[in-house]
Amino acid sequence: MHNKTYAVVDLETTGHSPTKGDRMIQIAIVFIKDGIIGEKYVRFVNPGQKIPAFIRQLTSISDEDVKDAPFFDEIAAEVALLLEGTIFIAHNTDFDLSFLQSEFARCGVGKWTGKKIDTVELSKVLIPSAPSYRLQDITEELGIPLGSAHRADDDAEATAKLFLICMTKLHTLPEDTLNLLHRRSFRLKSDLSTLFYEALKLARTKKISSDYSFFRGIPYRNMSIAKDNHFGHPVYPIDNQEKTAQLKKAYPDFERRESQFGFMDTVWHALSGRSEIIAEVPTGIGKTMAYLLPAAIHSISIGKPVVISTYTNHLADKIMDEELGKARIILGSDVTATVLKGREQYISLGKFEELLRIADESYDETFAIMQTLVWLTETVSGDLEELNVSGGGQLFVDRIRKRSNVLAHDEQVADYHYRLLERCGHSNLIITNHSMLLSDKNREQKIFSSLAGLVVDEAHQFVQAATFMNETVFSYTNWKYVMGQIASDATGQLLQQVDQLNTQFGTDQSRSRAQLDSAYLKFLTLFDYAVATLTTFNPAKRKKQQGNRIIYTLAELNYGRTDFSQVAEAMSDYICQAESFTSGLAIHVDNMTGNEQAILSEWDFWVREMTIKAGEWVEVFVDDNSEDFTVWMEKDMRSIPGSLTVIKRSLDGSGLIRAFIDRLKDEQTGIVWTSGTLAIPENERFIARQLGIADSIPLLTFDAPAHFYEGAEVFIVNDMPDIQQVSQSDYIEAVTDAVVQTVMATGGRLFVLFTSQDMLRKTYDLISESQQLEDYTLFAQGISSGSRIRLLKSFRQFTNSVLFGTNSFWEGVDVPGDALAAVIVVRLPFSSPEEPVYKARAAKLTASGLNPFTEHALPEAVMRLRQGFGRLIRSSSDKGFFIILDRRIETKSYGQRFLEAFPNVPVKKVSLELMVNELENCYNE
């Protein structure tokens, strides 16, 4: 940075296209010299046209602000002079620089020439774990003040500060990392190579930090092994006054809650008495802390870990990041904890290093490599979920996941998952997910044995995790991608590279190549025929299946198991030929360059991937386990065969659950099952029985404080059309009207919960087309980009937002306080009668003389509605409305079962007009 001047530029404009007449309304330039922010140039610009309403709202720049400002023609030469000889920086140079160049040309001013730096590109490389790289998001993440987003002066200043933070980070990286980054930086879109080169020169004069280890030349951060190093041994506080005093250490405003203390005592007695309990604990009483404290104390006292299992990795991370620190303060003890996920969540350093040696990289791959190199200097877990890669970078990340426990010695030393397993033995708490826990059954070396106890949170989801455990999925797109890795004969592809190795080392593979091509052709012909049969089969359209998505069970297809077996046999032969194709090269490995070894290793990797695929094919299409599994196919008629997916899933996971739990009981481990929703009226043990928990074990329920739900009301809109009496399109029109009116009455901050993606999409499209909510920010699961967690974060950032979600938003999301005003339930959350797993389970229940509706469909839907209600009130100060549009809750005899499942809150049956009036009165007070 020495002696260079950086000009950080931000423009506000009437639109994105200067060629179509869009013009600048504000320009800001912030100058940086010697690492210090200096002069600033900020001007409003008269665009010579009215500023569009959307831009006025976005920037808070009005026509009044710019009416006396100069036109850009008047200041273009001045701006060009200021930028001359500087390095141009912007947060997305593709927009700011190209717009500016276009305006210079229009005004007859010479084009700006020089180096450019895009802080989007720079921050993605140097801050690879940031959840988002939009300026307002990345600045919030880094604690950079941003007075008013989308104002050029504030944006340019924030971008300048972001650049300086990136530069500081750059100069902390080890020399070897900088060397690997610099080598790739020439492929980037902005001129970052100079920055990396200067940092590299400086790093060569500094000592290497002891914080790093090296794996085959790649620096990575050392992971410390948790030590059994406790500052005192806490004793469980039996007395409630003592509990209150301890909790006040972390929560100064803590108020005693009898249910929380009761649940704490229950957990303590179960763990210390090595017994099994099941407890429903509602939101708002501090459930997580109530089991963390006794779990930690019990672990410390007997010197073995307690396992905490949650449904998702996100919830596991949340306990670690948000709750554990408070538990340490309360106990005054260094409670050690490790979050443990499936091995495929973690990076394989061996695979990563191997791919670095293969020279051919796309831009996305280069970018993902650079992000990974920086991330390795800071991650202590190696959990790839931390990396925020985009586009084709995700394919690269999938290739560097750990797939095997067979490791070379140097790999084992550097393997994150292996080291986390080591840490588990030294931890008081092992925080994991349900699937990881259940997978222990298949492991030769058990991870979860010799425990001080087990706490299963979100216990109702343990059933679903068990059924997913035995799921196998055939995805046409995924198969074609894997097949293409070793079958493509294009220039520079793997097959051609291996061919060249055979020629180079004199292995006579001409016959072998002919056999490989012949085996592949036979396999491909049979595979394509099987896929064509799957994609062209269209059973008579069922009334419940609307839209382009088609689902049907494989049993309906007139295509024999023998035909599928022929594909498997041909594939097996092809894999044998692929293995023998490189067999002659094995003796030459020691004479190969690193790049040549990597090519050979890459071939072996993809052959192994094909072998896994062959196993999946047999599992899905050939094996007959029709008693315990269902197999179905999904496709979208707009994307054939790309959308083709065939899924095989277990119908009942209780056997798997009890086999695991019985093993723990044999080891005399205390077990706590808990969730916010475990019991429902008239079928209290619906979940307990699915978990295989004996009826002799009582289901304990702890109540929320009496005043907890005072801010909640339930509305049933009784003038909606009957969902079973009108067409889907008529019902969607009515839903759209209800959603629009409700949003306008509350000012946004709504969840709209659907049971099908098809209805969600059609409602979202209709609302978007009507433009009635154009002043609101709409997010839709499966339509808006980003994961469920990202959508939630975006939803929280905007006060006028609406989020459309399907089944996974019925639970497990946390939007406390004013961020959520209302939840709209579009239809009661019954599984579709055509849903393959439900259909197969219903058939089994019917065969046993049981009614599938009352025994399964109804209790499951009641449970889901309770979970949906749980999204609304997360603390006693929350206020919100739970709005049900499906009149069956009022007109059907089973409706009462749903109403009885709500806590003691007012339930009003009203017209849409009356409800909207009430909402308006409430929010306009």
Secondary structure, DSSP 8 states (H G I E B T S, - for coil): -TT-EEEEEEEEESSS-GGGT--EEEEEEEEEETTEEEEEEEEE---SS---HHHHHHH---HHHHTTS--HHHHHHHHHHHHTTSEEEETTHHHHHHHHHHHHHHTT-----S-EEEHHHHHHHHSTT-S--SHHHHHHHHT---SSTT-HHHHHHHHHHHHHHHHHHHTTS-HHHHHHHHHHHTTSSSS-HHHHHHHHHHHTTS---TTEEEETTEEEE---------SS------SHHHHHHHHHHH-TT----HHHHHHHHHHHHHHHTT-EEEEE--TTS-HHHHHHHHHHHHHHHHTS-EEEEESSHHHHHHIIIIIHHHHHHHHTS---EEE---GGGBB-HHHHHHHHTS----HHHHHHHHHHHHHHTT-SS-BGGG----TTHHHHHHHTB---S---HHHHHH-HHHHHHHHHTT-SEEEEEHHHHHGGGG-SS-SS-S-SEEEESSTHHHHHHHHHHT-EEEEHHHHHHHHHHHH--STTSHHHHHHHHHHHTT---HHHHHHHHHHHHHHHHHHHHHHHHHHH------TT--SSEEEEEGGGS---HHHHHHHHHHHHHHHHHHHHHTGGGGGGGGGS-HHHHHHHHHHHHHHHHHHHHHHHHIIIII---TTTEEEEEEEETTSTTTT-EEEEEES--HHHHHHHHHHHHHTT--EEEEES----TT-TTHHHHHTT--TTS-EEE----TTTTTTEEEEEETTS--TTTS-HHHHHHHHHHHHHHHHHHHTS-EEEE-S-HHHHHHHHHHHHHHTTTTTSEEEETTTSSS-HHHHHHHHHH-TTEEEEE-GGGGSS----GGG--EEEESS-----TT-HHHHHHHHHHHHTT--HIIIIIHHHHHHHHHHHHHTT-SSTT--EEEEE--THHHHSTTHHHHHHTS-S--EEEE-HHHHHHHHHHHHT-
